[in-house]
């Protein structure tokens, strides 16, 4: 049975849709907005008048007329609000400030070893305060601060398979900050950033290749089951009657599969070793490409959606994309398609911190 929508429900829905469209696309005329949203021009005019009163939209340039009154562009005021995103990495803290148009106003990176202690979170609070002050952001225009962590989370609590790591109630941690903050896993924040960046597809699987292998399912431009534990790909166990049966995927595709086994500290050093013909590094690369190709093929068979890869190891995947595609093609050539099943996010490892800043903006625009 369909839910009956009142006039108020429809008005709120139209406002949300128009606001999100205008702030994502930039300036548009009333006619363009009405056509894109399938609503009347008087309805568009009423919404725009309300947004102008709130300081979120202003009049732009008059366009060339094709007959009749010249259309006027309506321009979103991107600097009406700002948002801060923070990524708590294992060895580094990244921060960005975005305006309502997803324009990066400033970014910083600080070396800081992650530890789940009050002192650690208070240090991040100090970094945020200094970051906002140094960029002269009007605090009355500042939305919430989004903080992303590369950990498994359920309903605002960090959980772990390791008994030595106790569940961490992030609601209590939030009380240590001067600004209102919220926490979310890094892969889901990266998926939020990818939704904003995507122009062609509203269904995809986002996969972050880093210390662990995490991801998110996106349908209709929304992350599915946002608060639940899902897409923890790193915990998938290999199957079969081999000595490798039961090995976790993270041990095949996580950063340790390359860096720890090669004894190197970063991907740049690994790439140089590969180029120089180092036998160990080339064997590790071959094993990585083989495992990644099988994994992407399996995800393709399950979902049939576009796969987008980001995270720390995405530049490596970009360098060897053709080799990976060739292996995947051999596995699924019976489908009769020559299209690539995956692409690399342009944001790479920056996606999570950008997504952390974007979610408050998304929430703000949806509440107008």
DRENKEDO-568563 format. One line per 2 residues: number of its first residue (from 1); their letters; for each residue x, y, z of N, C-alpha, C. Coordinates in steps of 0.2 Angstrom, whole numbers, plus 5000, padded with zeros to 4 digits. Example, Ala and Ser with C-alpha at 12.3 -4.5 7.8 and 13.67 -1.06 7.14 Angstrom:
BEGIN
1 = as = 5066,4972,5039,5062,4978,5039,5066,4984,5039  5064,4989,5035,5068,4995,5036,5064,5000,5039
***
This chain:
BEGIN
1 = xx = 5004,4994,5000,5000,5000,5000,5004,5006,5000  5003,5011,4995,5008,5017,4995,5006,5022,5000
3 = xx = 5011,5025,5002,5010,5030,5008,5007,5037,5005  5002,5039,5007,4999,5045,5005,5003,5051,5007
5 = xx = 5005,5056,5002,5009,5061,5003,5005,5068,5003  5006,5072,5008,5002,5078,5009,5005,5083,5005
7 = xx = 5002,5089,5004,5005,5095,5000,5011,5097,5003  5012,5096,5010,5018,5098,5014,5023,5094,5012
9 = xx = 5022,5087,5012,5027,5082,5010,5030,5084,5003  5025,5085,4998,5027,5086,4991,5032,5093,4991
11 = xx = 5030,5098,4995,5033,5104,4995,5040,5103,4997  5041,5099,5003,5047,5098,5006,5052,5094,5001
13 = xx = 5049,5089,4998,5052,5085,4993,5055,5089,4987  5051,5093,4984,5053,5097,4979,5058,5102,4981
15 = xx = 5058,5105,4987,5063,5109,4989,5070,5106,4990  5070,5100,4993,5076,5096,4993,5079,5094,4986
17 = xx = 5075,5092,4982,5077,5090,4975,5080,5096,4971  5077,5102,4972,5079,5108,4968,5086,5110,4971
19 = xx = 5086,5110,4978,5092,5113,4981,5098,5109,4979  5097,5102,4980,5103,5097,4978,5105,5098,4971
21 = xx = 5100,5099,4967,5102,5100,4959,5105,5106,4958  5103,5111,4961,5106,5118,4960,5113,5118,4963
23 = xx = 5114,5116,4969,5121,5116,4972,5126,5111,4969  5123,5106,4965,5128,5102,4962,5129,5104,4955
25 = xx = 5124,5107,4951,5125,5109,4944,5128,5116,4944  5127,5120,4949,5129,5127,4948,5123,5131,4945
27 = xx = 5124,5137,4942,5118,5141,4940,5114,5138,4935  5107,5139,4936,5102,5137,4931,5097,5141,4931
29 = xx = 5093,5141,4926,5087,5146,4925,5081,5142,4928  5075,5146,4929,5069,5143,4931,5067,5137,4927
31 = xx = 5067,5139,4920,5065,5134,4915,5069,5128,4915  5076,5128,4916,5080,5122,4916,5078,5118,4923
33 = xx = 5077,5121,4928,5076,5118,4934,5069,5114,4934  5064,5118,4931,5057,5115,4930,5057,5109,4926
35 = xx = 5061,5109,4920,5062,5104,4916,5065,5098,4919  5071,5099,4922,5075,5094,4925,5071,5090,4931
37 = xx = 5067,5094,4935,5063,5091,4940,5056,5089,4939  5054,5091,4933,5047,5089,4931,5042,5092,4936
39 = xx = 5043,5099,4938,5038,5103,4942,5037,5109,4938  5032,5113,4940,5030,5119,4937,5035,5125,4938
41 = xx = 5035,5130,4934,5039,5135,4935,5037,5140,4941  5030,5140,4942,5028,5144,4948,5031,5141,4954
43 = xx = 5031,5134,4954,5033,5130,4960,5041,5132,4961  5044,5132,4956,5052,5133,4956,5053,5140,4958
45 = xx = 5049,5145,4956,5049,5152,4958,5048,5153,4965  5043,5149,4968,5042,5150,4975,5048,5147,4979
47 = xx = 5051,5141,4977,5056,5138,4981,5062,5143,4981  5064,5146,4975,5069,5150,4974,5069,5156,4978
49 = xx = 5063,5159,4979,5062,5165,4983,5063,5163,4990  5061,5158,4992,5063,5156,4999,5070,5155,5000
51 = xx = 5074,5152,4995,5081,5151,4996,5085,5157,4996  5082,5162,4992,5085,5169,4992,5085,5172,4999
53 = xx = 5079,5171,5002,5078,5174,5008,5083,5172,5014  5085,5165,5013,5089,5162,5017,5097,5163,5015
55 = xx = 5098,5167,5010,5105,5169,5008,5108,5163,5005  5104,5158,5002,5108,5153,4999,5108,5153,4991
57 = xx = 5104,5158,4988,5103,5158,4981,5103,5166,4979  5106,5168,4974,5106,5175,4971,5105,5175,4964
59 = xx = 5103,5181,4961,5102,5181,4954,5108,5181,4951  5109,5178,4945,5115,5178,4941,5114,5182,4934
61 = xx = 5117,5180,4929,5117,5184,4923,5110,5182,4919  5108,5187,4915,5102,5186,4910,5105,5182,4904
63 = xx = 5101,5177,4902,5103,5173,4896,5101,5176,4890  5103,5173,4884,5101,5175,4878,5094,5172,4877
65 = xx = 5089,5176,4875,5082,5174,4874,5082,5171,4867  5078,5165,4867,5076,5162,4860,5069,5164,4858
67 = xx = 5066,5170,4861,5060,5172,4860,5056,5173,4867  5053,5179,4868,5050,5181,4874,5055,5184,4879
69 = xx = 5053,5183,4886,5057,5186,4891,5063,5183,4891  5069,5186,4893,5075,5184,4893,5076,5180,4900
71 = xx = 5078,5173,4900,5079,5169,4906,5084,5172,4910  5083,5172,4917,5088,5174,4922,5091,5168,4925
73 = xx = 5097,5167,4926,5101,5162,4929,5100,5163,4937  5099,5158,4941,5099,5158,4948,5106,5154,4950
75 = xx = 5110,5158,4955,5116,5155,4956,5116,5153,4964  5119,5147,4965,5119,5145,4972,5125,5149,4976
77 = xx = 5124,5151,4982,5129,5155,4986,5133,5150,4990  5138,5148,4987,5142,5142,4989,5146,5144,4996
79 = xx = 5147,5150,4997,5151,5152,5003,5146,5154,5009  5140,5152,5008,5135,5153,5014,5136,5149,5020
81 = xx = 5139,5143,5018,5141,5138,5024,5147,5134,5022  5151,5132,5027,5157,5128,5026,5156,5122,5031
83 = xx = 5160,5117,5029,5160,5110,5032,5168,5108,5033  5169,5105,5039,5176,5102,5040,5176,5095,5040
85 = xx = 5180,5092,5036,5181,5084,5036,5188,5082,5039  5188,5077,5043,5194,5075,5046,5194,5067,5045
87 = xx = 5200,5065,5043,5202,5058,5042,5207,5056,5048  5205,5051,5052,5209,5048,5057,5213,5042,5054
89 = xx = 5219,5043,5051,5222,5037,5049,5227,5034,5054  5230,5029,5052,5234,5025,5057,5240,5029,5059
91 = xx = 5243,5033,5054,5249,5037,5055,5248,5044,5054  5242,5046,5051,5241,5053,5049,5234,5056,5050
93 = xx = 5234,5062,5051,5227,5065,5051,5226,5070,5045  5221,5069,5041,5220,5074,5035,5214,5078,5037
95 = xx = 5214,5084,5035,5208,5089,5036,5207,5093,5030  5201,5094,5028,5199,5098,5023,5193,5103,5025
97 = xx = 5193,5109,5022,5187,5113,5023,5184,5114,5016  5177,5112,5015,5173,5113,5009,5168,5118,5010
99 = xx = 5166,5121,5004,5160,5126,5004,5154,5122,5002  5148,5125,5001,5142,5121,4999,5143,5118,4992
101 = xx = 5148,5121,4988,5148,5118,4981,5154,5113,4980  5156,5110,4986,5161,5105,4986,5168,5108,4984
103 = xx = 5169,5114,4984,5175,5117,4983,5180,5117,4989  5186,5115,4988,5190,5114,4993,5193,5121,4995
105 = xx = 5192,5123,5001,5195,5130,5003,5202,5129,5006  5203,5124,5009,5209,5122,5012,5210,5115,5014
107 = xx = 5216,5113,5015,5218,5106,5017,5224,5106,5021  5225,5101,5025,5231,5100,5029,5232,5093,5031
109 = xx = 5238,5091,5032,5240,5084,5034,5245,5084,5040  5244,5080,5045,5248,5080,5051,5250,5073,5052
111 = xx = 5256,5072,5054,5258,5065,5056,5256,5064,5063  5252,5059,5065,5250,5058,5071,5248,5051,5072
113 = xx = 5251,5047,5076,5250,5040,5077,5243,5039,5081  5239,5035,5077,5232,5034,5080,5232,5030,5086
115 = xx = 5229,5032,5092,5228,5028,5098,5221,5030,5100  5217,5025,5103,5210,5027,5105,5210,5029,5112
117 = xx = 5213,5035,5113,5213,5038,5120,5210,5045,5120  5209,5048,5126,5206,5054,5126,5211,5059,5124
119 = xx = 5218,5058,5125,5223,5063,5123,5223,5063,5116  5222,5058,5112,5223,5058,5105,5217,5062,5102
121 = xx = 5211,5061,5104,5205,5065,5102,5206,5072,5103  5208,5074,5109,5209,5081,5111,5214,5084,5107
123 = xx = 5219,5080,5105,5224,5083,5100,5221,5084,5093  5217,5080,5091,5213,5081,5085,5209,5087,5085
125 = xx = 5205,5088,5091,5201,5094,5092,5205,5100,5092  5212,5100,5095,5216,5106,5094,5218,5108,5087
127 = xx = 5219,5102,5083,5221,5103,5076,5215,5106,5072  5209,5104,5073,5203,5107,5070,5202,5114,5072
129 = xx = 5203,5116,5078,5202,5123,5080,5207,5127,5077  5213,5125,5076,5219,5129,5073,5217,5130,5066
131 = xx = 5215,5124,5063,5214,5124,5056,5208,5129,5054  5203,5129,5057,5197,5134,5056,5200,5141,5057
133 = xx = 5203,5142,5063,5206,5149,5064,5210,5152,5059  5215,5147,5057,5220,5150,5052,5217,5151,5045
135 = xx = 5212,5148,5044,5208,5150,5037,5203,5155,5038  5202,5158,5044,5198,5164,5045,5190,5162,5043
137 = xx = 5188,5156,5045,5181,5154,5044,5177,5156,5049  5171,5160,5047,5166,5162,5051,5163,5157,5054
139 = xx = 5163,5156,5061,5161,5150,5064,5153,5150,5064  5150,5155,5063,5142,5155,5062,5140,5152,5055
141 = xx = 5145,5151,5051,5144,5148,5044,5146,5141,5044  5149,5138,5050,5152,5132,5050,5147,5126,5052
143 = xx = 5146,5121,5048,5142,5116,5049,5145,5111,5053  5143,5105,5054,5146,5100,5058,5153,5098,5056
145 = xx = 5157,5095,5060,5163,5092,5058,5162,5084,5057  5164,5082,5051,5164,5075,5050,5170,5071,5051
147 = xx = 5171,5066,5055,5177,5063,5056,5176,5055,5054  5181,5053,5049,5181,5046,5047,5186,5042,5049
149 = xx = 5185,5036,5051,5190,5031,5053,5190,5025,5049  5196,5022,5048,5196,5016,5044,5196,5010,5048
151 = xx = 5189,5009,5051,5188,5004,5056,5181,5001,5054  5179,4996,5057,5173,4993,5057,5168,4996,5062
153 = xx = 5162,4999,5059,5158,5003,5064,5151,5000,5063  5147,5000,5069,5140,4999,5069,5137,5004,5073
155 = xx = 5132,5008,5070,5128,5013,5074,5132,5017,5079  5138,5020,5076,5142,5024,5080,5147,5021,5085
157 = xx = 5148,5015,5084,5152,5011,5089,5158,5007,5085  5164,5009,5086,5169,5005,5083,5170,4998,5086
159 = xx = 5170,4993,5082,5170,4986,5084,5176,4982,5081  5178,4977,5084,5184,4973,5081,5183,4966,5082
161 = xx = 5186,4962,5078,5186,4955,5079,5191,4953,5084  5196,4957,5086,5201,4956,5091,5199,4958,5098
163 = xx = 5199,4953,5102,5197,4953,5109,5200,4959,5113  5207,4960,5111,5211,4965,5114,5208,4972,5113
165 = xx = 5204,4973,5107,5202,4980,5106,5194,4980,5108  5193,4984,5113,5186,4984,5116,5182,4989,5112
167 = xx = 5175,4988,5111,5171,4993,5107,5172,5000,5110  5172,5005,5105,5173,5012,5107,5167,5016,5105
169 = xx = 5164,5018,5111,5158,5022,5110,5159,5029,5107  5158,5031,5101,5160,5037,5098,5156,5043,5100
171 = xx = 5150,5041,5103,5146,5047,5106,5149,5050,5112  5152,5046,5116,5156,5048,5121,5162,5052,5119
173 = xx = 5166,5050,5114,5171,5053,5111,5170,5060,5109  5164,5061,5106,5161,5067,5103,5161,5073,5108
175 = xx = 5160,5071,5114,5160,5076,5120,5166,5079,5121  5172,5077,5118,5179,5079,5119,5180,5085,5114
177 = xx = 5175,5086,5109,5177,5091,5104,5173,5098,5105  5176,5103,5103,5172,5110,5104,5167,5111,5099
179 = xx = 5167,5108,5093,5162,5108,5088,5158,5102,5088  5152,5102,5085,5148,5096,5085,5151,5091,5079
181 = xx = 5152,5085,5081,5156,5081,5077,5151,5074,5076  5152,5071,5071,5150,5064,5070,5155,5060,5067
183 = xx = 5154,5053,5067,5159,5048,5065,5156,5044,5060  5160,5041,5055,5158,5036,5051,5164,5033,5048
185 = xx = 5163,5027,5045,5169,5023,5042,5171,5026,5036  5178,5025,5035,5181,5029,5029,5178,5027,5022
187 = xx = 5177,5020,5021,5174,5018,5015,5167,5021,5013  5163,5022,5018,5156,5025,5017,5157,5032,5015
189 = xx = 5162,5035,5019,5163,5043,5017,5166,5044,5010  5170,5039,5009,5173,5039,5002,5167,5038,4997
191 = xx = 5163,5034,4998,5157,5033,4993,5153,5039,4993  5152,5043,4998,5148,5049,4998,5151,5054,4993
193 = xx = 5158,5054,4994,5162,5059,4989,5161,5057,4982  5161,5050,4981,5161,5047,4974,5154,5049,4971
195 = xx = 5148,5049,4975,5142,5050,4973,5141,5057,4970  5144,5062,4974,5145,5069,4972,5149,5070,4965
197 = xx = 5154,5066,4965,5158,5066,4959,5155,5063,4953  5151,5058,4954,5149,5054,4948,5144,5058,4944
199 = xx = 5145,5057,4937,5140,5060,4933,5136,5055,4929  5138,5049,4928,5136,5044,4924,5132,5038,4927
201 = xx = 5133,5037,4933,5130,5031,4936,5127,5032,4943  5121,5030,4944,5119,5030,4951,5119,5024,4955
203 = xx = 5122,5018,4952,5122,5012,4955,5130,5010,4954  5133,5009,4960,5140,5006,4959,5142,5003,4966
205 = xx = 5147,4999,4966,5150,4997,4972,5157,5000,4973  5158,5004,4978,5164,5007,4980,5168,5003,4984
207 = xx = 5175,5002,4982,5180,4998,4985,5186,5002,4987  5187,5002,4994,5193,5006,4996,5199,5001,4997
209 = xx = 5204,5001,4994,5210,4997,4995,5215,5000,4999  5216,4998,5005,5221,5001,5010,5223,4996,5015
211 = xx = 5224,4998,5021,5226,4994,5026,5221,4988,5026  5215,4989,5026,5210,4984,5025,5206,4985,5019
213 = xx = 5201,4981,5017,5197,4981,5011,5190,4982,5013  5188,4988,5012,5181,4990,5014,5178,4993,5008
215 = xx = 5171,4994,5009,5167,4997,5003,5160,4999,5005  5156,5001,5000,5149,5003,5001,5146,5001,4994
217 = xx = 5139,5000,4995,5135,4999,4990,5131,5005,4989  5130,5007,4983,5127,5014,4981,5121,5012,4976
219 = xx = 5115,5014,4978,5109,5014,4973,5106,5020,4974  5103,5022,4968,5099,5029,4968,5103,5034,4971
221 = xx = 5110,5034,4970,5114,5039,4973,5114,5040,4981  5113,5034,4984,5113,5034,4991,5117,5027,4994
223 = xx = 5120,5028,4999,5124,5022,5002,5119,5018,5006  5118,5011,5004,5114,5007,5007,5116,5005,5014
225 = xx = 5111,5004,5018,5112,5002,5025,5118,5006,5028  5117,5012,5028,5122,5017,5030,5125,5015,5037
227 = xx = 5121,5014,5042,5124,5013,5049,5126,5006,5050  5124,5001,5046,5125,4994,5047,5132,4992,5045
229 = xx = 5134,4986,5048,5141,4983,5046,5140,4979,5039  5143,4982,5034,5142,4978,5027,5148,4980,5023
231 = xx = 5149,4977,5018,5155,4978,5013,5162,4978,5016  5162,4974,5022,5169,4973,5025,5172,4967,5021
233 = xx = 5174,4969,5015,5177,4964,5010,5183,4961,5013  5187,4964,5017,5193,4961,5019,5193,4955,5023
235 = xx = 5187,4954,5026,5185,4948,5030,5183,4942,5026  5182,4943,5020,5180,4937,5015,5185,4932,5016
237 = xx = 5183,4925,5016,5188,4920,5017,5189,4917,5010  5195,4915,5008,5196,4911,5002,5193,4904,5003
239 = xx = 5190,4901,4997,5188,4895,4998,5192,4890,4993  5191,4883,4994,5194,4878,4990,5198,4874,4994
241 = xx = 5201,4868,4991,5204,4863,4994,5212,4864,4993  5214,4870,4995,5221,4872,4994,5224,4874,5001
243 = xx = 5230,4875,5002,5233,4877,5008,5231,4884,5010  5228,4888,5005,5226,4895,5006,5219,4896,5008
245 = xx = 5216,4890,5008,5209,4890,5010,5208,4893,5017  5203,4898,5018,5202,4901,5024,5206,4908,5025
247 = xx = 5211,4909,5020,5215,4915,5021,5210,4921,5019  5211,4927,5023,5207,4932,5023,5209,4937,5017
249 = xx = 5204,4940,5014,5205,4944,5008,5210,4950,5009  5210,4952,5015,5214,4958,5017,5222,4955,5017
251 = xx = 5223,4949,5018,5230,4947,5017,5232,4946,5010  5228,4946,5006,5229,4946,4998,5229,4953,4995
253 = xx = 5225,4957,4998,5224,4964,4994,5225,4970,4998  5226,4969,5005,5228,4975,5009,5235,4977,5008
255 = xx = 5237,4983,5011,5243,4986,5010,5249,4981,5012  5248,4977,5017,5253,4972,5020,5255,4967,5015
257 = xx = 5250,4965,5010,5251,4960,5005,5257,4963,5000  5259,4969,5000,5264,4972,4996,5270,4975,5000
259 = xx = 5268,4979,5005,5273,4983,5009,5276,4979,5014  5272,4975,5018,5275,4971,5023,5280,4965,5021
261 = xx = 5277,4962,5015,5280,4956,5013,5287,4958,5009  5287,4965,5006,5293,4967,5003,5298,4971,5007
263 = xx = 5295,4972,5013,5300,4976,5018,5300,4983,5016  5296,4986,5012,5296,4993,5010,5291,4997,5014
265 = xx = 5292,5004,5014,5288,5008,5018,5282,5011,5014  5283,5012,5008,5278,5015,5004,5278,5013,4997
267 = xx = 5272,5014,4993,5271,5012,4986,5276,5014,4981  5279,5020,4983,5284,5023,4978,5290,5019,4978
269 = xx = 5292,5017,4984,5298,5013,4984,5297,5006,4981  5291,5003,4982,5289,4997,4979,5289,4998,4971
271 = xx = 5286,5003,4968,5286,5004,4961,5293,5004,4958  5297,5008,4962,5304,5008,4959,5307,5001,4959
273 = xx = 5306,4997,4964,5309,4990,4964,5306,4986,4958  5300,4987,4957,5297,4983,4952,5300,4985,4945
275 = xx = 5300,4992,4944,5303,4994,4938,5311,4992,4937  5314,4991,4943,5321,4989,4942,5322,4982,4941
277 = xx = 5316,4978,4941,5317,4971,4940,5318,4967,4946  5316,4969,4952,5317,4966,4958,5312,4960,4958
279 = xx = 5315,4953,4959,5311,4947,4958,5305,4947,4963  5307,4948,4969,5302,4948,4975,5296,4952,4973
281 = xx = 5298,4959,4972,5293,4964,4971,5288,4962,4965  5292,4960,4960,5288,4958,4954,5283,4952,4955
283 = xx = 5286,4947,4959,5281,4941,4961,5275,4944,4965  5277,4948,4970,5271,4951,4974,5266,4954,4970
285 = xx = 5269,4958,4965,5264,4962,4960,5260,4957,4956  5263,4952,4954,5259,4947,4950,5254,4943,4954
287 = xx = 5256,4942,4960,5251,4939,4965,5245,4943,4966  5247,4950,4967,5242,4955,4969,5237,4956,4963
289 = xx = 5239,4956,4957,5235,4957,4951,5231,4951,4950  5233,4945,4951,5229,4939,4951,5224,4939,4956
291 = xx = 5225,4940,4962,5220,4940,4967,5215,4946,4966  5217,4952,4964,5212,4957,4963,5208,4956,4957
293 = xx = 5210,4953,4952,5206,4951,4946,5201,4947,4948  5202,4941,4952,5197,4937,4954,5192,4940,4959
295 = xx = 5194,4944,4963,5190,4948,4968,5185,4952,4964  5188,4956,4959,5183,4961,4955,5178,4957,4951
297 = xx = 5181,4951,4948,5176,4947,4944,5171,4944,4949  5172,4942,4955,5167,4940,4959,5162,4945,4961
299 = xx = 5164,4951,4962,5160,4957,4964,5155,4958,4958  5158,4958,4952,5155,4959,4946,5149,4954,4945
301 = xx = 5151,4948,4947,5146,4943,4946,5140,4943,4951  5141,4946,4957,5136,4947,4962,5132,4953,4961
303 = xx = 5135,4958,4959,5131,4964,4958,5129,4966,4951  5134,4965,4946,5133,4967,4939,5133,4975,4939
305 = xx = 5136,4979,4944,5136,4986,4944,5143,4988,4942  5144,4994,4940,5151,4997,4940,5154,4997,4946
307 = xx = 5161,4996,4946,5165,4995,4952,5170,5001,4952  5170,5005,4957,5174,5011,4958,5179,5009,4964
309 = xx = 5186,5010,4962,5191,5009,4967,5195,5015,4969  5195,5016,4975,5199,5021,4978,5204,5019,4984
311 = xx = 5206,5023,4988,5210,5021,4993,5218,5021,4992  5222,5020,4997,5229,5020,4997,5232,5017,4991
313 = xx = 5229,5011,4989,5232,5007,4984,5230,5008,4977  5225,5013,4976,5222,5014,4970,5227,5016,4964
315 = xx = 5232,5020,4966,5237,5022,4961,5240,5016,4958  5242,5011,4962,5245,5005,4960,5240,5002,4955
317 = xx = 5234,5001,4956,5229,4998,4952,5229,5002,4946  5229,5009,4946,5229,5013,4940,5235,5011,4935
319 = xx = 5240,5010,4938,5246,5009,4934,5246,5002,4930  5242,4997,4933,5242,4991,4930,5235,4989,4928
321 = xx = 5231,4994,4927,5224,4993,4925,5223,4988,4919  5227,4989,4914,5226,4985,4908,5227,4978,4909
323 = xx = 5232,4976,4913,5234,4969,4915,5228,4966,4919  5225,4970,4924,5220,4968,4928,5213,4967,4923
325 = xx = 5212,4971,4919,5206,4971,4914,5207,4965,4910  5213,4963,4907,5214,4957,4903,5213,4951,4907
327 = xx = 5215,4951,4913,5213,4944,4917,5206,4944,4918  5202,4949,4920,5195,4949,4921,5192,4947,4915
329 = xx = 5194,4950,4909,5191,4948,4903,5191,4940,4901  5197,4937,4903,5197,4930,4902,5192,4926,4906
331 = xx = 5191,4929,4912,5186,4926,4917,5179,4927,4915  5177,4932,4911,5170,4934,4910,5169,4935,4902
333 = xx = 5173,4933,4898,5172,4934,4891,5166,4930,4888  5164,4925,4892,5158,4922,4890,5152,4926,4890
335 = xx = 5152,4932,4894,5147,4937,4894,5146,4941,4887  5151,4941,4883,5151,4944,4877,5152,4952,4877
337 = xx = 5154,4954,4883,5155,4961,4884,5163,4963,4884  5165,4969,4881,5171,4971,4881,5172,4977,4885
339 = xx = 5167,4979,4889,5167,4985,4893,5171,4984,4899  5175,4989,4902,5178,4988,4908,5173,4988,4914
341 = xx = 5174,4983,4919,5169,4983,4924,5171,4987,4930  5177,4991,4930,5179,4995,4935,5183,5001,4933
343 = xx = 5183,5006,4937,5187,5012,4936,5190,5015,4942  5195,5019,4942,5198,5022,4947,5195,5029,4949
345 = xx = 5194,5029,4956,5192,5036,4958,5197,5041,4957  5195,5047,4954,5200,5052,4953,5202,5055,4960
347 = xx = 5198,5054,4965,5200,5057,4972,5205,5052,4976  5206,5046,4973,5211,5041,4976,5210,5041,4984
349 = xx = 5215,5042,4988,5215,5041,4995,5212,5047,4998  5211,5053,4995,5208,5059,4997,5200,5058,4998
351 = xx = 5197,5053,4995,5190,5053,4995,5187,5052,5002  5190,5049,5007,5187,5048,5013,5186,5055,5017
353 = xx = 5191,5059,5017,5191,5065,5020,5186,5070,5017  5186,5070,5010,5181,5074,5007,5174,5072,5008
355 = xx = 5173,5065,5008,5166,5063,5010,5164,5065,5017  5169,5065,5022,5168,5067,5029,5165,5074,5029
357 = xx = 5168,5078,5025,5166,5085,5024,5159,5086,5021  5158,5082,5016,5152,5082,5011,5146,5080,5015
359 = xx = 5146,5075,5019,5140,5073,5023,5136,5078,5026  5140,5082,5030,5136,5088,5033,5133,5093,5028
361 = xx = 5136,5094,5023,5133,5098,5017,5127,5095,5014  5128,5088,5013,5122,5084,5010,5116,5085,5015
363 = xx = 5117,5084,5021,5112,5084,5026,5109,5091,5027  5113,5096,5027,5111,5103,5027,5106,5104,5021
365 = xx = 5108,5103,5015,5105,5104,5009,5098,5100,5009  5098,5094,5012,5092,5090,5012,5087,5093,5017
367 = xx = 5089,5097,5022,5085,5099,5027,5082,5106,5026  5084,5109,5020,5081,5116,5019,5074,5116,5017
***
